[in-house]
Amino acid sequence: MNKEMIIDAHAHIFPDKIALKASEGISLFYEMPVVYDGKRDTLFEAGGNAGISHFVVQSVATAPEQVSSINHFIAEQVRRYPDKLTGLGTLHPHSSDIDRDFNELLSLELKGIKLHPDFQKFRIDDPEALAVYERAEGILPILIHSGDFRYDYSHPSRLERVLKTFPKLTVIAAHFGGWSEWPAAMKHLAETDVYVDTSSSLYEISPEKASEMIRLFGSEHVLFGTDFPMWDYADERKRFDRIDLDESARRRILYENAARVFSIVL
């Protein structure tokens, strides 16, 4: 393994013709500026300049009818750049045919599932969402947005119930387990087997708090992620580098954990 290898385990990309509009939509939803335009080539340039070697890319279907086209788009990007990209598919719990969507995602050889309860308007522990977890358990990991003080869809307590119901389900709870609700994430998820990523968190929490959360969840359960196109890559690297970690923990977070969870072989 190249000792400089770094995987961004949480990056969103969009087709060029809608990328800027999609990025602006994210900005409006979170009432925050977005740094980049969401295009694949921008990801490669900005991430590469910051020393990122590989990207786990995804997008979210805000309506069931978007699922297939998004998954084909992500799969095509991976097919064209297999050395740089690993793709996650999307599903929508309100789909009329989850089996069809799940089987197509598998056929496209995508390495996981991305869900965003707040965008997709479902509660993490809704019955319709449980149907997704039933199919994914033991087969594909799920990267799920967790936490938002404005909504109840993705509260960490709901994810805790899911993890207890599906003990063999591999879940990465984005944003250290609870964006803007980090105390709740620590309360409800610390005793579970969940993974978390660092995305959209280090701008807000201190290096000391990040170090505490890494110790709580375990460095073998933390993945480095940036939430491209949200944040400046150079800034995210600097924020991560301020966290007090030994070299083995850094390697796990920057590369090894993502490679294991998403079956990345480079």
KEKOLLUM-311949 format. One record per atom (N, C-alpha, C): residue in one letter; atom name; x, y, z. Coordinates in steps of 0.05 Angstrom, whole numbers, plus 5000, padded with zeros to 4 digits. Each point is the difference from the previous one (the first is absolute). Layout:
BEGIN
SITE  r   a    xx    yy    zz
SITE  A  CA     X     Y     Z
...
***
This chain:
BEGIN
SITE  r   a    xx    yy    zz
SITE  M   N  5017  4976  5000
SITE  M  CA  4983  5024  5000
SITE  M   C  5017  5025  5000
SITE  N   N  4994  5019  4983
SITE  N  CA  5014  5026  5000
SITE  N   C  4993  5014  5026
SITE  K   N  5021  5008  5015
SITE  K  CA  4995  5013  5026
SITE  K   C  4986  5027  4998
SITE  E   N  5000  5011  4976
SITE  E  CA  4987  5026  4996
SITE  E   C  4971  4997  4990
SITE  M   N  4990  4976  4998
SITE  M  CA  4973  4995  4990
SITE  M   C  4979  5011  5019
SITE  I   N  4982  5017  4989
SITE  I  CA  4978  5011  5016
SITE  I   C  4974  4996  4984
SITE  I   N  4979  4990  5013
SITE  I  CA  4974  4996  4988
SITE  I   C  4981  5020  5012
SITE  D   N  4987  5015  4983
SITE  D  CA  4977  5017  5008
SITE  D   C  4975  4982  4998
SITE  A   N  4990  4992  5023
SITE  A  CA  4978  4981  5001
SITE  A   C  4972  5012  4998
SITE  H   N  4999  5026  4994
SITE  H  CA  4973  5013  4999
SITE  H   C  5002  5024  4981
SITE  A   N  4994  4995  4975
SITE  A  CA  5000  5021  4979
SITE  A   C  4977  4997  4982
SITE  H   N  4987  5022  4994
SITE  H  CA  4977  5001  4982
SITE  H   C  5008  5011  4972
SITE  I   N  4992  4987  4979
SITE  I  CA  5004  5011  4973
SITE  I   C  4974  4998  4985
SITE  F   N  4998  5017  4979
SITE  F  CA  4976  5002  4984
SITE  F   C  5007  5003  4971
SITE  P   N  4982  4993  4982
SITE  P  CA  5006  5005  4971
SITE  P   C  5006  5030  4996
SITE  D   N  5018  5005  4981
SITE  D  CA  5009  5028  4996
SITE  D   C  4977  5020  4996
SITE  K   N  4980  4991  4985
SITE  K  CA  4979  5019  4992
SITE  K   C  4982  5009  5024
SITE  I   N  5000  4984  5021
SITE  I  CA  4984  5008  5024
SITE  I   C  5017  5004  5025
SITE  A   N  5026  4997  4997
SITE  A  CA  5017  5000  5024
SITE  A   C  4998  5026  5016
SITE  L   N  5002  5023  4986
SITE  L  CA  4999  5025  5015
SITE  L   C  4973  5004  5013
SITE  K   N  4979  4993  4987
SITE  K  CA  4973  5003  5011
SITE  K   C  4997  4982  5025
SITE  A   N  5010  4975  4998
SITE  A  CA  4999  4982  5022
SITE  A   C  5016  5010  5024
SITE  S   N  5023  5011  4995
SITE  S  CA  5017  5011  5021
SITE  S   C  4986  5024  5013
SITE  E   N  4988  5017  4984
SITE  E  CA  4985  5022  5011
SITE  E   C  4977  4991  5017
SITE  G   N  4987  4978  4992
SITE  G  CA  4979  4989  5016
SITE  G   C  5009  4991  5028
SITE  I   N  5024  4988  5001
SITE  I  CA  5011  4992  5026
SITE  I   C  5005  5025  5017
SITE  S   N  5010  5021  4987
SITE  S  CA  5006  5025  5014
SITE  S   C  4974  5011  5012
SITE  L   N  4979  5000  4985
SITE  L  CA  4974  5011  5009
SITE  L   C  4989  4983  5023
SITE  F   N  5002  4973  4998
SITE  F  CA  4989  4983  5020
SITE  F   C  5014  5004  5027
SITE  Y   N  5026  5003  5000
SITE  Y  CA  5015  5003  5025
SITE  Y   C  5005  5029  5007
SITE  E   N  4993  5018  4983
SITE  E  CA  5004  5029  5005
SITE  E   C  5030  5005  5005
SITE  M   N  5016  4988  4983
SITE  M  CA  5029  5002  5002
SITE  M   C  5012  5003  4972
SITE  P   N  5021  5014  4997
SITE  P  CA  5013  5001  4973
SITE  P   C  5012  4973  4993
SITE  V   N  5000  4994  4974
SITE  V  CA  5013  4976  4990
SITE  V   C  5024  5008  4983
SITE  V   N  5022  4987  5004
SITE  V  CA  5025  5010  4988
SITE  V   C  5002  4993  4971
SITE  Y   N  4992  4975  4992
SITE  Y  CA  5005  4990  4974
SITE  Y   C  4974  4996  4984
SITE  D   N  5003  4993  4974
SITE  D  CA  4977  4998  4983
SITE  D   C  4989  4972  4997
SITE  G   N  5012  4981  5014
SITE  G  CA  4989  4973  5000
SITE  G   C  5007  4983  4975
SITE  K   N  5018  5009  4983
SITE  K  CA  5007  4985  4976
SITE  K   C  5023  4981  5007
SITE  R   N  5000  4977  4986
SITE  R  CA  5021  4980  5004
SITE  R   C  5028  5012  4996
SITE  D   N  5004  5015  4978
SITE  D  CA  5026  5010  4995
SITE  D   C  5009  5020  5021
SITE  T   N  4982  5015  5012
SITE  T  CA  5007  5018  5022
SITE  T   C  5008  4983  5024
SITE  L   N  4986  4978  5005
SITE  L  CA  5008  4982  5022
SITE  L   C  5028  4991  4996
SITE  F   N  5007  4990  4976
SITE  F  CA  5027  4990  4995
SITE  F   C  5021  5022  5004
SITE  E   N  4995  5024  4990
SITE  E  CA  5020  5021  5002
SITE  E   C  5003  5009  5029
SITE  A   N  4978  5007  5013
SITE  A  CA  5002  5011  5027
SITE  A   C  5009  4978  5020
SITE  G   N  4989  4977  4998
SITE  G  CA  5009  4978  5017
SITE  G   C  5028  4992  4996
SITE  G   N  5008  4998  4974
SITE  G  CA  5027  4993  4994
SITE  G   C  5020  5020  5011
SITE  N   N  4994  5025  4998
SITE  N  CA  5018  5021  5011
SITE  N   C  5003  4998  5030
SITE  A   N  4980  4988  5013
SITE  A  CA  5002  4997  5029
SITE  A   C  5010  4972  5008
SITE  G   N  5009  4984  4980
SITE  G  CA  5013  4975  5006
SITE  G   C  4981  4976  5002
SITE  I   N  4975  5004  4991
SITE  I  CA  4981  4978  5001
SITE  I   C  5005  4981  4976
SITE  S   N  5002  4975  5005
SITE  S  CA  5006  4980  4980
SITE  S   C  4976  4987  4987
SITE  H   N  4978  4997  5016
SITE  H  CA  4977  4985  4991
SITE  H   C  4975  5012  5014
SITE  F   N  4978  4997  4986
SITE  F  CA  4975  5013  5009
SITE  F   C  4977  4980  4999
SITE  V   N  4985  5000  5022
SITE  V  CA  4975  4984  5001
SITE  V   C  4978  5019  4993
SITE  V   N  4988  4997  4976
SITE  V  CA  4981  5020  4989
SITE  V   C  4972  4989  5001
SITE  Q   N  4981  5019  5002
SITE  Q  CA  4972  4994  5004
SITE  Q   C  4983  5023  4992
SITE  S   N  4974  4995  4998
SITE  S  CA  4980  5021  4998
SITE  S   C  4975  4989  5013
SITE  V   N  4980  5017  5005
SITE  V  CA  4976  4992  5014
SITE  V   C  4976  5004  4983
SITE  A   N  4983  4979  4998
SITE  A  CA  4974  5002  4986
SITE  A   C  4980  5013  5018
SITE  T   N  4991  5025  4993
SITE  T  CA  4980  5013  5017
SITE  T   C  4972  4991  4992
SITE  A   N  4997  4985  4979
SITE  A  CA  4975  4988  4992
SITE  A   C  5006  4972  4989
SITE  P   N  4981  4980  5004
SITE  P  CA  5006  4973  4991
SITE  P   C  5007  4997  4971
SITE  E   N  4988  5017  4983
SITE  E  CA  5005  4997  4971
SITE  E   C  5029  5009  4992
SITE  Q   N  5015  5012  5018
SITE  Q  CA  5027  5008  4994
SITE  Q   C  5021  4978  5006
SITE  V   N  4991  4979  5013
SITE  V  CA  5019  4980  5010
SITE  V   C  5017  4987  4977
SITE  S   N  4987  4990  4980
SITE  S  CA  5014  4986  4979
SITE  S   C  5019  5018  4985
SITE  S   N  4992  5024  4992
SITE  S  CA  5018  5017  4985
SITE  S   C  5024  5009  5016
SITE  I   N  4996  5005  5026
SITE  I  CA  5023  5007  5017
SITE  I   C  5019  4977  5002
SITE  N   N  4990  4976  5004
SITE  N  CA  5017  4977  5003
SITE  N   C  5016  4994  4975
SITE  H   N  4987  5003  4977
SITE  H  CA  5014  4996  4975
SITE  H   C  5022  5022  4996
SITE  F   N  4994  5024  5008
SITE  F  CA  5020  5022  4998
SITE  F   C  5024  4993  5017
SITE  I   N  4996  4993  5025
SITE  I  CA  5022  4994  5018
SITE  I   C  5016  4976  4989
SITE  A   N  4986  4979  4991
SITE  A  CA  5014  4977  4990
SITE  A   C  5017  5006  4976
SITE  E   N  4990  5018  4983
SITE  E  CA  5015  5007  4976
SITE  E   C  5025  5016  5007
SITE  Q   N  4999  5017  5020
SITE  Q  CA  5024  5014  5009
SITE  Q   C  5021  4981  5011
SITE  V   N  4991  4981  5015
SITE  V  CA  5018  4980  5011
SITE  V   C  5013  4983  4977
SITE  R   N  4983  4993  4981
SITE  R  CA  5010  4984  4977
SITE  R   C  5022  5015  4985
SITE  R   N  4997  5027  4998
SITE  R  CA  5020  5016  4985
SITE  R   C  5025  5005  5017
SITE  Y   N  4997  5001  5026
SITE  Y  CA  5023  5008  5017
SITE  Y   C  5002  4980  5024
SITE  P   N  5004  4975  4995
SITE  P  CA  5000  4980  5022
SITE  P   C  5023  5004  5020
SITE  D   N  5022  5012  4991
SITE  D  CA  5022  5004  5018
SITE  D   C  4995  5024  5019
SITE  K   N  4981  5017  4993
SITE  K  CA  4995  5024  5016
SITE  K   C  4974  4999  5015
SITE  L   N  4981  4984  4991
SITE  L  CA  4972  5002  5011
SITE  L   C  4990  4973  5009
SITE  T   N  4986  5000  5022
SITE  T  CA  4983  4978  5009
SITE  T   C  4972  5012  5003
SITE  G   N  4980  4986  4990
SITE  G  CA  4973  5011  4999
SITE  G   C  4981  4988  5019
SITE  L   N  4983  5017  5012
SITE  L  CA  4978  4991  5016
SITE  L   C  4974  5006  4984
SITE  G   N  4981  4981  5001
SITE  G  CA  4974  5005  4988
SITE  G   C  4982  5014  5020
SITE  T   N  4976  5007  4989
SITE  T  CA  4980  5011  5018
SITE  T   C  4975  4983  4997
SITE  L   N  4984  5000  5021
SITE  L  CA  4973  4988  5000
SITE  L   C  4981  5021  5013
SITE  H   N  4975  4996  4995
SITE  H  CA  4980  5017  5013
SITE  H   C  4979  4982  5014
SITE  P   N  4997  5003  5026
SITE  P  CA  4981  4983  5014
SITE  P   C  4971  5001  4990
SITE  H   N  4993  5021  4986
SITE  H  CA  4972  5003  4991
SITE  H   C  4997  4988  4972
SITE  S   N  5020  4986  4989
SITE  S  CA  4998  4988  4974
SITE  S   C  4978  4978  5000
SITE  S   N  4987  4997  4978
SITE  S  CA  4980  4980  4997
SITE  S   C  5012  4972  4996
SITE  D   N  5026  4999  4994
SITE  D  CA  5013  4974  4995
SITE  D   C  5029  5000  5010
SITE  I   N  5003  4997  5026
SITE  I  CA  5027  5000  5012
SITE  I   C  5016  4977  4989
SITE  D   N  4988  4977  4996
SITE  D  CA  5015  4977  4990
SITE  D   C  5013  5006  4973
SITE  R   N  4984  5012  4982
SITE  R  CA  5011  5008  4974
SITE  R   C  5023  5019  5003
SITE  D   N  4997  5021  5016
SITE  D  CA  5020  5020  5003
SITE  D   C  5026  4988  5012
SITE  F   N  4996  4984  5020
SITE  F  CA  5023  4988  5014
SITE  F   C  5015  4981  4981
SITE  N   N  4985  4984  4986
SITE  N  CA  5013  4981  4981
SITE  N   C  5015  5015  4978
SITE  E   N  4989  5022  4990
SITE  E  CA  5014  5015  4980
SITE  E   C  5025  5012  5011
SITE  L   N  4999  5010  5025
SITE  L  CA  5024  5012  5013
SITE  L   C  5022  4978  5002
SITE  L   N  4992  4976  5008
SITE  L  CA  5019  4979  5001
SITE  L   C  5012  4993  4973
SITE  S   N  4983  5000  4980
SITE  S  CA  5010  4993  4973
SITE  S   C  5019  5021  4989
SITE  L   N  4999  5024  5010
SITE  L  CA  5018  5022  4992
SITE  L   C  5026  4999  5015
SITE  E   N  5003  4980  5019
SITE  E  CA  5024  4996  5015
SITE  E   C  5008  5024  5017
SITE  L   N  4979  5014  5010
SITE  L  CA  5005  5022  5019
SITE  L   C  5006  4988  5027
SITE  K   N  5016  5014  5016
SITE  K  CA  5011  4988  5024
SITE  K   C  4986  5007  5026
SITE  G   N  4977  5013  4998
SITE  G  CA  4985  5007  5024
SITE  G   C  4976  5017  4992
SITE  I   N  4986  5009  5020
SITE  I  CA  4975  5015  4997
SITE  I   C  5002  5026  5015
SITE  K   N  4992  5022  4988
SITE  K  CA  4999  5026  5013
SITE  K   C  4971  5008  5005
SITE  L   N  4993  5007  5024
SITE  L  CA  4974  5010  5008
SITE  L   C  5002  5026  5014
SITE  H   N  4980  5017  4996
SITE  H  CA  5000  5026  5014
SITE  H   C  4971  5005  5009
SITE  P   N  4994  4992  5025
SITE  P  CA  4972  5002  5009
SITE  P   C  4988  5028  4998
SITE  D   N  5016  5021  5005
SITE  D  CA  4989  5027  5000
SITE  D   C  4994  5009  4971
SITE  F   N  5017  4994  4981
SITE  F  CA  4994  5006  4972
SITE  F   C  4976  4983  4990
SITE  Q   N  5001  4974  5007
SITE  Q  CA  4981  4981  4989
SITE  Q   C  4973  4998  5016
SITE  K   N  4999  5014  5022
SITE  K  CA  4976  5002  5016
SITE  K   C  4990  4973  5010
SITE  F   N  5017  4986  5014
SITE  F  CA  4992  4976  5014
SITE  F   C  5015  4999  5026
SITE  R   N  4987  4988  5020
SITE  R  CA  5014  4996  5026
SITE  R   C  5017  4975  4998
SITE  I   N  5023  5001  5012
SITE  I  CA  5019  4978  4998
SITE  I   C  4988  4973  5007
SITE  D   N  4982  5000  5020
SITE  D  CA  4987  4975  5009
SITE  D   C  4972  4996  4990
SITE  D   N  4992  5014  4978
SITE  D  CA  4975  4995  4987
SITE  D   C  4998  4972  4989
SITE  P   N  4977  4987  5000
SITE  P  CA  4997  4973  4988
SITE  P   C  5011  4998  4972
SITE  E   N  4995  5021  4983
SITE  E  CA  5010  4999  4973
SITE  E   C  5031  4999  4999
SITE  A   N  5012  5014  5018
SITE  A  CA  5029  5000  5001
SITE  A   C  5011  4973  5010
SITE  L   N  4985  4987  5017
SITE  L  CA  5009  4974  5010
SITE  L   C  5002  4980  4977
SITE  A   N  4983  5003  4980
SITE  A  CA  5002  4983  4976
SITE  A   C  5027  5002  4986
SITE  V   N  5011  5024  5000
SITE  V  CA  5026  5005  4988
SITE  V   C  5022  4985  5017
SITE  Y   N  4998  5003  5026
SITE  Y  CA  5020  4988  5017
SITE  Y   C  4999  4970  4999
SITE  E   N  4976  4989  4998
SITE  E  CA  4998  4971  4998
SITE  E   C  5015  4989  4975
SITE  R   N  4999  5014  4978
SITE  R  CA  5013  4991  4976
SITE  R   C  5030  5005  5001
SITE  A   N  5008  5021  5013
SITE  A  CA  5029  5007  5001
SITE  A   C  5015  4985  5021
SITE  E   N  4987  4990  5021
SITE  E  CA  5014  4988  5022
SITE  E   C  5017  4976  4991
SITE  G   N  5026  5002  5006
SITE  G  CA  5018  4979  4993
SITE  G   C  5009  5001  4971
SITE  I   N  4990  5019  4984
SITE  I  CA  5007  5002  4972
SITE  I   C  5014  5025  4992
SITE  L   N  4988  5023  5008
SITE  L  CA  5012  5026  4993
SITE  L   C  4999  5019  5024
SITE  P   N  5021  5016  5003
SITE  P  CA  4999  5021  5021
SITE  P   C  4982  5023  4992
SITE  I   N  4990  5014  5020
SITE  I  CA  4983  5023  4996
SITE  I   C  5013  5024  5012
SITE  L   N  5005  5021  4984
SITE  L  CA  5009  5026  5010
SITE  L   C  4975  5017  5002
SITE  I   N  4993  5008  5025
SITE  I  CA  4975  5014  5004
SITE  I   C  5006  5027  5015
SITE  H   N  4987  5020  4989
SITE  H  CA  5001  5026  5014
SITE  H   C  4987  4997  5028
SITE  S   N  5013  5010  5020
SITE  S  CA  4989  4998  5027
SITE  S   C  5002  5028  5014
SITE  G   N  4977  5009  5011
SITE  G  CA  5000  5024  5016
SITE  G   C  4993  5025  4984
SITE  D   N  4981  5016  5012
SITE  D  CA  4994  5026  4990
SITE  D   C  4981  5013  5021
SITE  F   N  5009  5021  5013
SITE  F  CA  4984  5011  5022
SITE  F   C  4973  5011  4991
SITE  R   N  4997  5003  4974
SITE  R  CA  4974  5011  4989
SITE  R   C  4979  4979  4995
SITE  Y   N  5008  4974  5000
SITE  Y  CA  4982  4979  4992
SITE  Y   C  5003  4976  5019
SITE  D   N  4981  4982  4999
SITE  D  CA  5001  4975  5016
SITE  D   C  5005  4976  4982
SITE  Y   N  5001  5003  4974
SITE  Y  CA  5003  4977  4982
SITE  Y   C  5025  4983  5007
SITE  S   N  5022  5013  5006
SITE  S  CA  5026  4986  5001
SITE  S   C  5012  5002  5028
SITE  H   N  4984  5003  5021
SITE  H  CA  5011  5002  5027
SITE  H   C  5015  4975  5007
SITE  P   N  5023  5002  5013
SITE  P  CA  5016  4977  5006
SITE  P   C  4985  4979  5016
SITE  S   N  4981  5007  5016
SITE  S  CA  4984  4980  5015
SITE  S   C  4985  4981  4982
SITE  R   N  4992  5010  4977
SITE  R  CA  4986  4983  4980
SITE  R   C  5020  4980  4988
SITE  L   N  5024  5010  4995
SITE  L  CA  5020  4982  4989
SITE  L   C  5008  4979  5020
SITE  E   N  5001  5007  5025
SITE  E  CA  5006  4981  5021
SITE  E   C  4980  4977  5000
SITE  R   N  4975  5005  4996
SITE  R  CA  4980  4979  4999
SITE  R   C  5004  4982  4976
SITE  V   N  5007  5012  4977
SITE  V  CA  5005  4984  4976
SITE  V   C  5024  4981  5005
SITE  L   N  5021  5010  5012
SITE  L  CA  5024  4984  5004
SITE  L   C  4995  4977  5019
SITE  K   N  4983  5004  5019
SITE  K  CA  4993  4978  5018
SITE  K   C  4982  4979  4986
SITE  T   N  4984  5009  4981
SITE  T  CA  4982  4982  4985
SITE  T   C  5015  4984  4979
SITE  F   N  5021  5012  4988
SITE  F  CA  5016  4987  4979
SITE  F   C  5029  4999  5008
SITE  P   N  5007  4982  5017
SITE  P  CA  5027  4999  5011
SITE  P   C  5022  4994  4979
SITE  K   N  4993  4988  4978
SITE  K  CA  5020  4994  4979
SITE  K   C  5001  5022  4978
SITE  L   N  4985  5021  5004
SITE  L  CA  5000  5022  4980
SITE  L   C  5024  5018  5004
SITE  T   N  5015  5005  4979
SITE  T  CA  5023  5018  5002
SITE  T   C  4990  5028  4993
SITE  V   N  5002  5018  5019
SITE  V  CA  4990  5028  4997
SITE  V   C  5023  5019  5006
SITE  I   N  5003  5020  4982
SITE  I  CA  5018  5023  5005
SITE  I   C  4981  5023  5005
SITE  A   N  5000  5010  5024
SITE  A  CA  4984  5023  5007
SITE  A   C  5016  5025  4995
SITE  A   N  4992  5015  4979
SITE  A  CA  5016  5023  4991
SITE  A   C  5001  5022  5022
SITE  H   N  5020  5016  4997
SITE  H  CA  5003  5024  5016
SITE  H   C  5004  4994  5030
SITE  F   N  5018  4981  5005
SITE  F  CA  5005  4991  5028
SITE  F   C  4975  4990  5013
SITE  G   N  4981  4990  4984
SITE  G  CA  4977  4987  5011
SITE  G   C  4976  5019  5005
SITE  G   N  5004  5026  4996
SITE  G  CA  4977  5017  5006
SITE  G   C  5006  5030  4995
SITE  W   N  4998  5008  4974
SITE  W  CA  5006  5028  4993
SITE  W   C  4983  5019  5018
SITE  S   N  5013  5018  5013
SITE  S  CA  4988  5021  5017
SITE  S   C  4988  4987  5025
SITE  E   N  5001  4974  5003
SITE  E  CA  4990  4986  5024
SITE  E   C  5020  4981  5010
SITE  W   N  5025  5009  5002
SITE  W  CA  5022  4983  5008
SITE  W   C  4997  4988  5028
SITE  P   N  4990  5015  5020
SITE  P  CA  4996  4987  5026
SITE  P   C  4980  4977  4999
SITE  A   N  4979  5003  4984
SITE  A  CA  4981  4978  4996
SITE  A   C  5013  4976  4987
SITE  A   N  5017  5005  4981
SITE  A  CA  5015  4978  4986
SITE  A   C  5017  4985  5020
SITE  M   N  5014  5014  5018
SITE  M  CA  5017  4988  5019
SITE  M   C  4983  4984  5020
SITE  K   N  4977  5010  5007
SITE  K  CA  4982  4986  5019
SITE  K   C  4988  4975  4989
SITE  H   N  4990  5001  4975
SITE  H  CA  4984  4978  4989
SITE  H   C  5016  4980  4984
SITE  L   N  5024  5008  4990
SITE  L  CA  5014  4982  4981
SITE  L   C  5026  4989  5011
SITE  A   N  5010  5010  5022
SITE  A  CA  5026  4993  5010
SITE  A   C  5002  4970  5006
SITE  E   N  4978  4988  5009
SITE  E  CA  5000  4972  5008
SITE  E   C  4992  4981  4978
SITE  T   N  4997  5010  4976
SITE  T  CA  4993  4984  4977
SITE  T   C  5025  4993  4983
SITE  D   N  4996  4985  4979
SITE  D  CA  5022  4993  4983
SITE  D   C  5001  5018  4975
SITE  V   N  4989  5024  5002
SITE  V  CA  4999  5018  4977
SITE  V   C  5027  5011  4993
SITE  Y   N  5003  5006  4974
SITE  Y  CA  5022  5016  4990
SITE  Y   C  4991  5029  4998
SITE  V   N  5018  5019  5002
SITE  V  CA  4994  5028  4995
SITE  V   C  5020  5012  4981
SITE  D   N  4993  5022  4987
SITE  D  CA  5020  5014  4984
SITE  D   C  5004  5028  5011
SITE  T   N  5021  5013  4991
SITE  T  CA  5007  5027  5010
SITE  T   C  4987  5023  4984
SITE  S   N  4984  4994  4980
SITE  S  CA  4990  5020  4982
SITE  S   C  4982  5021  5013
SITE  S   N  5002  5024  4991
SITE  S  CA  4983  5022  5009
SITE  S   C  4998  5002  5030
SITE  S   N  5023  4996  5013
SITE  S  CA  5001  5001  5029
SITE  S   C  5024  5016  5010
SITE  L   N  5022  4997  4987
SITE  L  CA  5025  5012  5011
SITE  L   C  5000  5031  4998
SITE  Y   N  4982  5011  4984
SITE  Y  CA  4998  5029  4999
SITE  Y   C  4987  5011  5026
SITE  E   N  4986  4983  5014
SITE  E  CA  4985  5008  5023
SITE  E   C  5011  4990  5027
SITE  I   N  5009  4975  5000
SITE  I  CA  5009  4989  5026
SITE  I   C  5031  5003  5002
SITE  S   N  5009  5003  5024
SITE  S  CA  5029  5006  5004
SITE  S   C  5016  4974  4995
SITE  P   N  5026  5003  4996
SITE  P  CA  5017  4977  4998
SITE  P   C  4999  4982  5025
SITE  E   N  4997  5013  5023
SITE  E  CA  4998  4985  5025
SITE  E   C  4975  4983  5001
SITE  K   N  4977  5012  4992
SITE  K  CA  4975  4986  4999
SITE  K   C  5001  4978  4979
SITE  A   N  5012  5005  4977
SITE  A  CA  5003  4979  4980
SITE  A   C  5016  4977  5010
SITE  S   N  5022  5006  5015
SITE  S  CA  5016  4978  5011
SITE  S   C  4984  4984  5021
SITE  E   N  4984  5014  5016
SITE  E  CA  4983  4986  5019
SITE  E   C  4980  4981  4986
SITE  M   N  4988  5010  4978
SITE  M  CA  4980  4984  4986
SITE  M   C  5014  4976  4987
SITE  I   N  5023  5004  4990
SITE  I  CA  5015  4977  4987
SITE  I   C  5006  4979  5021
SITE  R   N  5008  5009  5024
SITE  R  CA  5005  4980  5021
SITE  R   C  4975  4986  5008
SITE  L   N  4977  5014  5000
SITE  L  CA  4975  4989  5008
SITE  L   C  4990  4979  4980
SITE  F   N  5001  5006  4974
SITE  F  CA  4991  4981  4980
SITE  F   C  5022  4980  4993
SITE  G   N  5025  5006  5005
SITE  G  CA  5022  4983  4993
SITE  G   C  5012  5008  4973
SITE  S   N  5025  5003  4998
SITE  S  CA  5013  5010  4975
SITE  S   C  4995  4980  4977
SITE  E   N  4995  4974  5007
SITE  E  CA  4994  4980  4980
SITE  E   C  4972  5003  4988
SITE  H   N  4984  5019  5011
SITE  H  CA  4973  5004  4991
SITE  H   C  4996  5029  4989
SITE  V   N  5021  5013  4993
SITE  V  CA  4998  5028  4991
SITE  V   C  5012  5002  4972
SITE  L   N  4986  5013  4981
SITE  L  CA  5009  5004  4973
SITE  L   C  5003  5030  4994
SITE  F   N  5022  5007  4986
SITE  F  CA  5003  5028  4991
SITE  F   C  4982  5005  4977
SITE  G   N  4985  5022  5002
SITE  G  CA  4982  5008  4978
SITE  G   C  4997  5031  5000
SITE  T   N  4995  5011  4976
SITE  T  CA  4999  5029  4998
SITE  T   C  4972  5011  4994
SITE  D   N  4982  4984  4989
SITE  D  CA  4974  5010  4992
SITE  D   C  5002  5019  4975
SITE  F   N  5020  4994  4983
SITE  F  CA  5002  5015  4975
SITE  F   C  4972  5001  4987
SITE  P   N  4990  5024  4991
SITE  P  CA  5015  5025  4995
SITE  P   C  4999  5021  5022
SITE  M   N  4994  4992  5025
SITE  M  CA  4994  5019  5021
SITE  M   C  5025  5017  5009
SITE  W   N  5022  4986  5005
SITE  W  CA  5022  5013  5014
SITE  W   C  5025  5001  4984
SITE  D   N  5017  5020  5005
SITE  D  CA  5026  5002  4986
SITE  D   C  5018  4976  5009
SITE  Y   N  5011  4986  4980
SITE  Y  CA  5016  4977  5006
SITE  Y   C  5025  5006  5017
SITE  A   N  5013  5022  4994
SITE  A  CA  5024  5007  5015
SITE  A   C  4993  5005  5029
SITE  D   N  4977  5013  5005
SITE  D  CA  4992  5006  5027
SITE  D   C  4993  4974  5015
SITE  E   N  4986  4982  4986
SITE  E  CA  4993  4975  5013
SITE  E   C  5025  4984  5008
SITE  R   N  5020  4999  4983
SITE  R  CA  5025  4987  5007
SITE  R   C  5013  5013  5024
SITE  K   N  5000  5026  5001
SITE  K  CA  5013  5014  5023
SITE  K   C  4984  4994  5025
SITE  R   N  4974  5000  4999
SITE  R  CA  4983  4995  5023
SITE  R   C  5006  4972  5011
SITE  F   N  5001  4981  4981
SITE  F  CA  5006  4972  5009
SITE  F   C  5028  4998  5012
SITE  D   N  5019  5013  4989
SITE  D  CA  5027  4998  5009
SITE  D   C  5004  5012  5028
SITE  R   N  4981  5017  5009
SITE  R  CA  5002  5011  5027
SITE  R   C  4991  4981  5022
SITE  I   N  4987  4978  4992
SITE  I  CA  4991  4980  5020
SITE  I   C  5024  4984  5010
SITE  D   N  5002  4997  5026
SITE  D  CA  5022  4985  5012
SITE  D   C  4995  4970  4996
SITE  L   N  5014  4988  4981
SITE  L  CA  4997  4972  4994
SITE  L   C  5028  4987  4996
SITE  D   N  5003  4976  5009
SITE  D  CA  5025  4986  4993
SITE  D   C  4999  4991  4971
SITE  E   N  5022  4991  4990
SITE  E  CA  5002  4995  4971
SITE  E   C  4982  4976  4992
SITE  S   N  4998  4980  5017
SITE  S  CA  4983  4977  4992
SITE  S   C  4970  5009  4999
SITE  A   N  4991  5016  5018
SITE  A  CA  4973  5010  4999
SITE  A   C  4995  5017  4976
SITE  R   N  5019  5017  4993
SITE  R  CA  4998  5017  4976
SITE  R   C  4997  4983  4975
SITE  R   N  5016  4979  4998
SITE  R  CA  4999  4983  4976
SITE  R   C  4973  4985  4999
SITE  R   N  4990  4992  5022
SITE  R  CA  4974  4987  5000
SITE  R   C  4978  5019  4990
SITE  I   N  5001  5024  5010
SITE  I  CA  4978  5019  4993
SITE  I   C  5003  5010  4972
SITE  L   N  5025  5005  4991
SITE  L  CA  5004  5012  4974
SITE  L   C  4998  4980  4977
SITE  Y   N  5004  4974  5006
SITE  Y  CA  5001  4981  4978
SITE  Y   C  4989  4972  5007
SITE  E   N  5010  4988  5021
SITE  E  CA  4995  4972  5004
SITE  E   C  4971  4993  5006
SITE  N   N  4986  5017  5015
SITE  N  CA  4972  4994  5007
SITE  N   C  4982  5001  4975
SITE  A   N  5004  5021  4985
SITE  A  CA  4983  5003  4975
SITE  A   C  5006  4977  4981
SITE  A   N  5026  4993  4997
SITE  A  CA  5007  4978  4982
SITE  A   C  4986  4974  5008
SITE  R   N  4999  4995  5026
SITE  R  CA  4988  4976  5010
SITE  R   C  4969  5001  4997
SITE  V   N  4988  5021  5008
SITE  V  CA  4970  5002  5000
SITE  V   C  4989  4999  4972
SITE  F   N  5014  5014  4981
SITE  F  CA  4989  5002  4973
SITE  F   C  5015  4981  4980
SITE  S   N  5016  4982  5010
SITE  S  CA  5014  4980  4984
SITE  S   C  5016  5013  4978
SITE  I   N  5016  5020  5007
SITE  I  CA  5017  5015  4981
SITE  I   C  5027  4986  4999
SITE  V   N  5008  4992  4976
SITE  V  CA  5026  4988  4996
SITE  V   C  5015  5017  4979
SITE  L   N  5022  5012  5009
SITE  L  CA  5015  5017  4981
SITE  L   C  5029  4990  4998
***
